[in-house]
Amino acid sequence: MTDTNPLLAPSGLPRFSTIRPEHVEPAIDAILADYQAGIDAMLASDAPRTYDSVIQVAERLDDRLARAWSPVGHLHGVKDSDALRKAYSAAQEKIVAFNTALGQNRALYAAVKAVAEGPGFADLPRAARTVVEHELRDFVLSGVALEEPARTRYREISSELARLSTEFEEAVLDATDAWSEHVGDVAALAGVPESGLAVLRAYAQEKDLEGWLVTLKQPSVQAVLTYADDRALRARVYRAYGTRASENADGGRFDNSERIEKIVALRHEAAQLLGFASAADESLATKMAPSADAVIAFLRDFVAKARPMAERDLAELRAFAAQALGIDTLEPWDVAYASEKLRMRTYALSEEELKPYFPLPAVMEGLFAVVERVLGVTFRPRTDVDLWHPDACYYDLLDTQGQVFAGAYVDLYARTGKRGGAWMDVCTTRYRRDDGLQLPVAYLTCNFAPPTGSTPSLLTHDDVVTLFHEFGHGLHHMLTEVDFAGVSGISGVEWDAVELPSQFMENFAWQREGLALIARHWQTGEGLPDALFERMQAARNFQSGLFLVRQLEFGLFDFLLHHRYDPARGARALEILAEVRRETAVIVPPAWHRFPHTFTHIFSGGYAAGYYSYLWAEVLSADAFDRFETEGVFDRAVGAAWRKAVLAVGGSRPALESFVEFRGREPSPDALLRSYGLAA
């Protein structure tokens, strides 16, 4: 079957062009059968319970499953189809059931425990000991100690949650693709700059239409809400975008309301089966934050500091909109439009003025140059790698001796059938296999406006920051020096610390030294002028209060939704969101708005009771980058220290320990507060 099913290839990069939906279930069935046979044989053996005889056997089996499942999950995100969805869902259900049963296998738990209690455990490398410690913790979190009927119920919940999460994400994708508005007269798009019109023209051409097509893909929404003079058009796009996947759009065809209710209920039930008070408490078992109360206090402390600034931001915007734009009542669909006009008046700075300096090819070159200067890593393109779409490409990562030590797939343009947003995912993990060292490979995915016939893809500065963010995740995965898969790269890193390297990288997109490498006018080749850079810096904290309270709203809503669940009352998602908005928000969306219904981060993306992690990790990243600002943005010694203390060690030790090694002390919020213009 290996010859005919590309998912069963024993090694090497995935052969994407040969993978078909009909390959998925047979491959997963075969691998799971082999996996179970391998575990059974290991447990039946009379060999002493050592790291080699237990943990390494399990890691080999798990790595084979991960290498087969990774390209399937990736294709599900970037090249979806009905047939692939069915195959993905069926196979995922089997994998979840298998992993849940494995996590409740008491004989396997006893074998891992015997390794931890064995005479040679203390002599193992720290990374290996951490793998064992995490395994024992994860057994407990998988319900290994549960008795019937709780064991069976826990398995049922795990399977149902996996199915619901997939359905949630697919509903968002379908709802996004379902709405569009064809525009035949460009006058209806007055105010939208040429770069935005080019995107809308390309969407129309994709559907064999003349004129322009407004869609709910992010580049289109951004162009209309930020620039379109037609207030009614902005309102229609805002409403369509804000009601996706809810009962208020498409006749409820993609409604996620019931899925939200079921997901939160099942997470709570699973947490209580394991002895936790709530799903929020359970989530903290694998995070840095010490308690639910600590997380809530952390978020509310920031609310107290940020909300007064947000109120000042909004008052200024309302006054400007009334005076300069004739908008007496500022509605949510006016905010981005009025903000852009106010930014232009205050700082003479617009994203459209910046865009020509950020053509994607030049930004990529600059990104690679930054990484080489700071970390001593070179990206080299390869053309002999099998890809899933002409937009995608592949890079080898080379060390200072020119040796390949990692790889990255890059896919940056928005298109139909591709999930929205930006993310990094794992293709392969660095792992010392029997036949040698398996190199780490990452998927780096964004949804930028594609190039048009006459212009390259021109990024907003926010896009540039997003690109650096995702590459920060990728570098965390690819620059690991750990050979044990369970704690290699991002594996085993506390969830509220996993954003540290990504948010750290964002800083280079703001530094003059970084922008000197990144920014180059697509027509003239001119670098970013000093005057424009100074205006960028002056505008950096423009409406930062509004931005921050929005992030705090997301984080507090997510955490309280999972922390306060009461089976007698249900999820109460909209009720809790309204309560959180009374505490945090200064701009409140209309009653028909359904933000939770597209909150894929927490309902299908792994951030449940963990969205606070972005701000938590931002404290760490701002404090870490403060050392670079003090000692030199491109100081190679500081870069080497960052790589050694944080990126190289993966999840082999607590993130706080890695931070302290790099910074020489525990983290302080002062640098982050300064970056937002807030007092400590």
C-alpha positions in Angstrom: 0.0 0.0 0.0 3.0 2.3 0.6 3.6 2.5 -3.2 0.0 3.6 -3.9 -0.9 5.7 -0.8 1.4 8.7 -0.5 0.4 9.2 3.2 2.2 5.9 4.0 5.6 7.1 2.7 8.1 6.2 5.4 9.9 9.5 5.3 10.5 12.6 3.3 8.3 15.6 2.6 4.6 15.1 1.8 3.8 14.5 -1.9 0.9 17.0 -1.9 0.0 16.7 -5.6 -0.6 13.0 -5.2 -2.7 13.1 -2.0 -6.4 12.3 -2.7 -9.3 12.2 -0.2 -9.6 8.5 -0.8 -6.1 8.0 0.6 -6.9 9.4 4.0 -9.0 6.8 5.8 -7.1 3.7 4.5 -3.8 5.3 5.6 -5.0 6.3 9.0 -6.6 2.9 9.5 -3.4 1.1 8.7 -1.2 3.4 10.8 -3.5 3.2 13.8 -3.6 -0.6 13.6 0.2 -0.7 13.5 0.3 1.8 16.4 -1.9 -0.3 18.5 0.1 -3.5 17.6 3.3 -1.7 18.6 2.0 -0.6 21.9 0.6 -4.1 22.7 4.0 -5.6 21.8 5.9 -3.2 24.0 3.6 -3.8 26.9 3.8 -7.6 26.5 7.6 -7.5 26.5 9.5 -8.6 29.6 12.2 -5.9 28.9 12.9 -3.5 31.8 10.8 -0.3 31.6 13.4 2.2 30.4 13.2 5.4 28.3 14.4 3.4 25.2 12.0 0.5 25.7 8.9 2.5 26.5 9.0 6.2 25.6 11.1 5.9 22.4 8.8 3.1 21.1 5.8 5.3 21.7 7.4 8.3 20.1 8.3 6.4 16.9 4.7 5.2 16.6 3.3 8.7 17.3 5.7 10.4 14.8 4.5 8.1 12.0 0.9 9.1 12.7 1.8 12.8 12.9 3.6 12.7 9.6 0.6 11.2 7.8 -2.0 13.4 9.5 -0.1 16.7 9.1 -0.5 17.0 5.3 -4.2 16.0 5.6 -4.9 18.7 8.2 -2.9 21.2 6.1 -4.9 20.5 2.9 -8.1 20.8 4.9 -7.0 24.4 5.8 -5.6 25.6 2.5 -7.3 23.5 -0.3 -10.6 22.4 1.1 -13.2 20.3 -0.8 -16.4 18.4 0.1 -14.6 15.0 -0.4 -11.6 16.0 1.7 -13.9 17.3 4.5 -15.7 14.0 4.7 -12.4 12.0 4.7 -10.8 14.4 7.2 -13.8 14.3 9.6 -14.0 10.5 9.5 -10.3 10.0 10.1 -10.1 12.6 12.8 -12.9 10.9 14.7 -10.8 7.7 14.6 -7.6 9.4 15.7 -9.3 11.2 18.6 -10.9 7.9 19.7 -7.5 6.2 19.5 -5.7 8.9 21.4 -8.3 9.1 24.1 -8.1 5.3 24.6 -4.4 5.5 24.6 -4.5 8.2 27.2 -6.6 5.9 29.4 -4.5 2.8 28.9 -3.5 2.0 32.5 -0.9 -0.6 31.5 0.8 2.0 29.4 0.5 4.6 32.2 2.1 2.1 34.5 5.0 1.5 32.1 5.7 5.2 31.8 5.4 5.6 35.6 7.9 2.7 35.9 10.3 4.7 33.7 10.0 7.7 36.0 10.6 5.6 39.1 13.4 3.6 37.6 17.0 3.8 38.7 18.3 5.4 35.5 15.7 8.2 35.3 17.8 10.8 37.1 20.6 10.3 34.7 18.5 11.0 31.6 19.0 14.3 29.7 16.7 17.0 31.1 14.6 17.0 27.9 14.0 13.3 28.2 12.9 13.6 31.8 10.5 16.4 30.8 9.0 14.2 28.1 8.2 11.6 30.8 6.9 14.2 33.2 4.6 15.6 30.5 3.4 12.1 29.6 2.4 11.3 33.2 0.6 14.7 33.4 -1.2 14.1 30.1 -2.4 10.6 31.2 -4.1 12.2 34.2 -5.6 14.9 31.9 -6.9 12.1 29.6 -8.8 10.4 32.4 -6.5 7.4 33.1 -7.7 7.3 36.7 -11.4 7.4 35.8 -13.6 4.4 36.5 -16.7 3.3 34.4 -18.9 4.8 33.3 -16.8 8.0 33.5 -14.0 6.5 31.3 -16.4 5.8 28.5 -18.2 9.1 28.9 -14.8 11.0 28.7 -14.0 9.2 25.4 -17.4 10.0 24.0 -16.9 13.7 24.9 -13.5 13.8 23.3 -14.8 12.4 20.0 -17.8 14.7 20.0 -15.7 17.8 20.7 -13.4 17.0 17.8 -16.3 16.7 15.5 -18.0 19.9 16.7 -14.8 21.9 16.4 -14.3 20.8 12.8 -17.9 21.6 12.0 -17.6 25.0 13.6 -14.5 26.0 11.5 -16.1 24.6 8.3 -19.3 26.6 9.0 -17.2 29.8 9.2 -15.4 29.1 6.0 -18.7 28.3 4.2 -20.5 31.4 5.5 -17.5 33.5 4.5 -17.6 32.1 0.9 -21.4 32.3 0.7 -21.8 36.1 0.7 -20.7 38.5 -2.1 -21.9 41.7 -3.7 -21.2 42.2 -7.4 -20.4 45.8 -8.3 -20.7 46.9 -11.9 -20.0 50.6 -11.6 -16.8 51.7 -9.9 -18.5 54.9 -8.7 -20.2 52.7 -6.1 -16.7 52.0 -4.7 -15.6 55.6 -4.4 -12.9 56.1 -1.9 -11.5 52.6 -2.2 -7.9 53.0 -3.5 -6.5 51.3 -6.5 -4.9 48.5 -4.5 -8.2 47.6 -3.0 -10.0 47.9 -6.3 -7.5 45.5 -7.8 -8.3 42.9 -5.1 -12.0 43.3 -5.8 -11.5 43.1 -9.5 -9.5 39.8 -9.0 -12.3 38.3 -7.0 -14.7 39.1 -9.8 -12.4 37.6 -12.4 -12.2 34.5 -10.3 -15.9 34.1 -10.7 -15.8 35.0 -14.4 -17.6 38.3 -13.7 -17.0 41.8 -15.1 -16.4 44.7 -12.7 -15.7 44.1 -9.0 -16.8 41.6 -6.4 -17.0 42.5 -2.7 -16.6 39.4 -0.6 -16.1 38.6 3.1 -12.4 37.6 2.7 -10.3 39.8 4.9 -8.6 41.9 2.2 -12.0 42.8 0.8 -13.6 43.6 4.1 -10.6 45.7 5.1 -10.7 47.7 1.8 -14.4 48.5 2.1 -14.7 49.2 5.8 -11.6 51.4 5.8 -12.0 53.3 2.6 -15.5 53.1 0.9 -17.3 56.4 1.0 -20.6 54.7 0.6 -21.8 54.3 4.2 -24.6 52.0 3.2 -22.1 49.6 1.5 -19.9 49.7 4.7 -23.0 48.8 6.7 -23.9 45.9 4.5 -20.4 44.5 4.6 -20.1 45.0 8.3 -23.5 43.2 8.9 -22.6 40.3 6.6 -19.2 39.9 8.2 -20.6 40.2 11.7 -23.4 37.8 11.3 -21.5 35.0 9.6 -22.3 31.5 10.7 -25.2 32.6 12.9 -29.0 32.5 12.9 -29.0 36.1 11.5 -27.5 35.2 8.1 -28.1 32.7 5.2 -31.3 31.6 6.8 -29.4 30.0 9.6 -27.8 27.5 7.2 -24.3 27.8 8.8 -25.5 28.7 12.3 -22.9 27.9 15.0 -25.2 28.7 17.9 -25.9 25.1 18.9 -22.3 24.1 18.4 -21.2 26.8 20.8 -23.7 25.6 23.4 -22.6 22.0 23.0 -18.8 22.7 22.9 -18.8 24.7 26.1 -21.1 22.2 27.9 -18.9 19.2 26.9 -15.7 21.0 27.9 -17.2 21.7 31.3 -18.4 18.1 31.7 -15.0 16.7 30.7 -13.2 19.0 33.1 -15.5 18.0 36.0 -14.9 14.3 35.2 -11.2 15.0 35.7 -11.8 16.7 39.0 -11.5 20.4 37.9 -14.1 23.0 38.8 -14.3 24.3 35.2 -12.8 24.0 31.8 -10.8 27.2 32.5 -9.2 25.5 35.5 -8.4 22.5 33.5 -6.8 24.5 30.8 -4.3 26.1 33.3 -2.8 22.7 34.1 -0.6 23.1 31.0 0.0 26.9 31.2 2.2 29.4 33.0 -0.6 31.2 34.8 -1.0 29.8 38.4 -4.8 30.1 38.7 -8.0 31.3 37.2 -8.1 34.1 39.7 -4.7 35.2 38.6 -5.7 35.3 34.9 -8.9 37.3 35.6 -6.9 39.7 37.8 -4.3 40.1 35.1 -6.9 41.0 32.5 -8.9 43.3 34.7 -5.7 45.2 35.8 -5.1 45.9 32.1 -8.7 46.9 31.6 -8.4 49.5 34.4 -5.3 51.0 32.7 -6.6 50.8 29.1 -10.2 51.7 29.2 -9.7 55.4 30.1 -7.4 55.7 27.1 -9.9 53.9 24.9 -12.6 56.3 26.0 -10.4 59.3 25.1 -9.7 57.6 21.7 -13.4 57.2 21.0 -14.3 60.8 22.1 -11.7 62.2 19.8 -13.0 60.0 16.9 -16.6 60.9 17.5 -15.8 64.6 17.5 -13.8 64.3 14.4 -16.4 62.2 12.6 -19.1 64.8 13.4 -17.1 67.8 12.5 -15.1 66.6 9.5 -17.2 63.8 8.0 -20.8 64.8 8.9 -21.3 61.5 10.8 -23.2 62.7 13.8 -23.8 59.1 15.2 -20.7 57.0 14.8 -21.7 53.5 14.1 -19.4 50.4 14.2 -19.2 50.3 10.4 -17.9 53.9 10.5 -15.1 53.3 12.9 -12.3 52.1 10.6 -13.3 54.6 7.9 -13.3 57.6 10.3 -10.1 56.3 12.0 -8.3 56.2 8.7 -9.4 59.8 8.0 -8.4 61.0 11.5 -5.0 59.3 11.2 -4.5 61.1 7.9 -5.4 64.5 9.4 -3.3 63.9 12.6 -0.2 62.2 11.2 -0.6 62.7 7.5 -0.2 58.9 7.4 -2.4 56.3 5.6 -1.9 52.6 5.0 -2.2 53.4 1.3 0.9 55.7 1.5 2.8 52.9 3.2 1.7 50.0 1.0 4.0 50.8 -2.0 6.9 50.4 0.4 5.9 46.9 1.3 5.7 44.8 -1.8 5.6 41.2 -0.6 8.8 40.0 -2.4 10.8 42.9 -0.8 9.3 42.2 2.6 10.2 38.6 2.4 13.8 39.4 1.5 13.9 41.9 4.4 12.5 39.3 6.8 15.1 36.8 5.8 17.8 39.4 6.2 16.6 40.3 9.7 16.6 36.6 10.7 20.1 36.1 9.3 21.5 39.1 11.2 19.9 38.3 14.5 20.0 34.5 14.5 22.6 33.5 11.9 20.0 31.6 9.8 19.7 31.7 6.0 16.6 30.9 4.0 17.2 29.3 0.6 14.3 28.6 -1.8 13.9 25.2 -3.3 12.0 24.4 -6.5 12.0 20.6 -6.3 9.4 20.3 -3.6 5.9 19.0 -4.3 3.3 21.7 -3.5 -0.5 22.0 -3.2 -0.9 25.3 -5.1 1.1 27.6 -7.4 1.0 30.3 -4.7 2.9 28.1 -2.3 6.7 27.8 -2.1 9.4 26.0 0.1 12.6 27.2 1.8 15.5 25.3 3.3 17.0 26.9 6.4 20.8 26.9 6.6 23.1 27.4 9.5 26.3 29.4 9.4 28.1 26.5 7.9 25.6 26.2 5.1 24.1 23.0 6.4 20.3 22.5 6.0 18.7 22.1 9.5 15.0 22.8 8.9 12.4 23.7 6.2 9.4 25.9 5.7 6.4 25.8 3.4 5.0 29.3 2.8 1.5 30.1 1.4 0.5 33.8 1.7 -2.4 34.7 -0.5 -6.2 34.7 0.2 -8.3 32.4 -2.1 -11.5 30.5 -2.2 -11.4 27.2 -0.2 -8.6 28.5 2.1 -9.3 29.2 5.8 -9.1 32.8 6.8 -6.5 34.3 9.1 -2.8 33.5 9.6 -1.2 30.5 11.3 1.9 28.4 11.7 1.5 24.6 11.9 3.9 21.6 12.1 4.7 19.5 9.1 7.5 17.5 10.8 9.1 17.8 14.2 12.8 17.5 14.9 13.3 14.0 16.2 16.2 11.6 16.5 14.8 8.6 14.6 16.5 5.2 14.3 17.6 6.1 10.7 18.9 9.5 11.7 17.8 13.0 12.6 14.4 14.1 11.2 14.5 17.8 10.5 11.7 20.2 11.6 9.5 21.6 8.9 6.8 24.3 9.4 3.8 25.5 7.4 3.5 29.3 7.4 0.1 30.5 6.1 -1.4 34.0 5.6 -4.2 35.5 3.7 -2.8 38.6 2.0 -4.2 40.4 -1.1 -2.7 38.5 -4.1 -0.7 40.3 -6.8 -2.7 41.7 -9.8 -1.7 41.8 -13.4 0.2 45.1 -13.0 1.3 45.2 -9.3 2.9 42.8 -6.8 1.1 42.0 -3.6 1.3 45.2 -1.6 1.0 44.7 2.2 -0.3 47.0 4.8 2.1 47.5 7.7 -0.3 45.4 9.8 0.2 42.7 7.2 4.0 43.0 7.7 3.6 42.6 11.4 1.4 39.5 10.9 4.0 38.0 8.6 6.7 38.5 11.2 4.5 37.1 13.9 3.9 33.8 12.1 7.6 33.5 11.2 8.3 33.9 14.9 6.2 30.9 15.6 8.0 29.1 12.7 11.4 30.0 14.0 10.4 28.7 17.5 9.6 25.3 15.8 12.5 25.2 13.4 15.4 26.4 15.5 14.9 23.8 18.2 18.0 21.8 19.2 16.0 19.2 21.1 16.0 15.7 19.7 13.0 14.4 21.8 9.8 14.9 19.8 7.6 15.5 22.9 9.4 18.7 23.8 11.0 19.6 20.5 10.1 23.0 19.0 6.7 24.3 20.1 5.8 20.8 21.6 5.4 20.9 25.3 5.6 24.7 25.6 3.1 26.2 27.9 0.2 27.6 25.8 0.4 31.1 27.4 4.1 31.2 26.5 3.9 29.9 22.9 3.2 33.4 21.6 6.4 34.8 23.1 8.7 34.2 20.1 6.0 35.3 17.6 5.2 38.6 19.3 8.9 39.1 19.9 9.5 39.0 16.1 6.8 41.7 15.5 9.1 44.3 17.0 11.6 44.2 14.1 8.8 45.5 11.8 8.7 48.7 13.9 12.5 49.3 14.3 14.3 51.6 11.9 17.0 49.0 11.5 14.5 46.4 10.6 12.5 48.6 8.2 15.7 49.6 6.4 15.8 45.9 5.3 12.1 45.3 4.9 10.7 48.5 3.2 11.5 49.1 -0.5 9.2 51.0 -2.9 7.9 48.5 -5.5 8.4 51.0 -8.4 11.5 53.0 -7.4 13.3 50.7 -5.0 13.5 53.6 -2.6 13.7 52.8 1.1 11.2 54.1 3.6 11.9 57.9 3.9 12.8 59.2 7.3 9.8 61.6 7.4 7.4 58.7 6.7 9.1 56.5 9.4 8.8 59.3 11.9 5.1 59.6 11.1 4.8 55.9 11.5 6.4 56.0 15.0 4.2 59.0 16.0 1.1 57.1 14.9 2.2 53.8 16.5 -0.1 54.3 19.5 -2.9 55.8 17.5 -6.1 54.4 19.0 -4.0 51.8 21.0 -6.6 52.1 23.8 -9.4 51.0 21.4 -7.2 48.1 20.2 -6.2 47.0 23.7 -9.8 47.0 25.1 -10.9 44.9 22.1 -8.2 42.3 22.9 -9.1 42.4 26.6 -12.8 41.8 25.6 -11.8 38.7 23.6 -9.6 37.4 26.4 -12.0 38.0 29.3 -15.0 36.7 27.3 -13.2 33.5 26.5 -12.0 32.9 30.0 -15.3 33.7 31.8 -17.3 31.7 29.2 -15.3 28.6 30.3 -14.8 29.5 34.0 -18.5 30.3 34.8 -20.3 27.6 33.0 -23.4 26.4 34.8 -25.2 23.3 33.4 -28.5 24.7 34.6 -28.1 27.9 32.6 -26.1 26.8 29.6 -23.3 28.6 27.9 -24.9 32.0 27.9 -22.3 33.2 25.3 -24.1 36.3 24.3 -25.1 37.2 27.9 -21.5 36.8 29.1 -20.2 38.7 26.1 -22.6 41.6 26.9 -21.4 41.6 30.5 -17.8 41.6 29.5 -18.4 44.5 27.0 -20.0 46.5 29.8 -16.7 46.2 31.7 -14.3 46.5 28.8 -15.7 47.9 25.6 -16.3 51.5 24.6 -17.7 50.6 21.1 -20.5 48.1 21.4 -21.7 46.3 18.3 -25.4 46.1 17.4 -27.5 43.4 19.1 -27.6 41.4 15.9 -23.8 41.1 15.8 -22.6 37.5 16.4 -18.8 37.7 17.1 -18.7 34.4 19.1 -20.0 32.5 16.1 -16.7 33.1 14.2 -14.4 33.0 17.1 -12.4 30.1 15.7 -9.5 30.7 18.0 -11.4 29.3 21.0 -14.0 27.0 19.4 -11.7 25.3 16.8 -8.2 26.6 17.2 -6.8 25.4 20.5 -7.2 28.7 22.5 -10.1 27.7 24.7 -9.7 29.5 28.0 -6.4 30.6 26.6 -7.0 33.7 24.5 -5.5 35.7 27.3 -2.2 34.1 26.3 -1.7 36.8 23.6 -1.5 39.6 26.2 0.3 37.4 28.8 3.0 36.5 26.3 3.2 40.1 25.1 4.4 41.1 28.5 7.2 38.6 28.1 8.0 39.6 24.5 8.1 43.4 25.2 10.4 42.8 28.1 12.6 40.4 26.1 12.9 42.8 23.2 13.8 45.6 25.6 17.2 44.0 25.9 17.7 44.2 22.1 16.8 47.9 22.2 19.3 48.5 25.0 22.2 46.4 23.6 21.5 46.6 19.9 18.7 45.5 17.6 21.0 43.5 15.5 23.5 42.6 18.2 24.5 39.0 17.2 25.5 38.1 20.8 22.1 39.1 22.1 20.5 37.2 19.2 22.6 34.1 20.0 21.5 34.4 23.7 17.9 34.6 22.6 18.3 31.6 20.4 20.1 29.5 23.0 17.8 30.4 26.0 14.4 30.4 24.3 14.2 29.0 20.7 16.7 26.1 21.0 15.2 24.5 24.2 11.6 24.1 23.0 9.4 22.7 25.7 12.2 20.9 27.5 11.9 23.2 30.5 9.4 25.8 31.9 9.2 28.9 29.8 9.8 31.1 32.8 13.1 29.4 33.4 14.1 30.1 29.7 13.0 33.8 30.0 15.0 34.3 33.2 18.1 32.8 31.6 17.8 35.3 28.7 16.7 38.4 30.7 18.5 37.7 34.0 15.3 38.3 36.0 11.6 37.5 36.1 9.4 39.4 33.6 8.2 43.0 34.2 5.2 44.5 32.5 6.8 48.0 32.3 8.1 47.6 28.7 4.7 46.6 27.4 2.9 49.3 29.2 5.3 51.9 27.7 4.8 50.4 24.2 1.0 51.1 24.6 1.6 54.6 26.1 0.2 53.4 29.5 1.6 54.2 32.9 3.1 51.3 34.9 
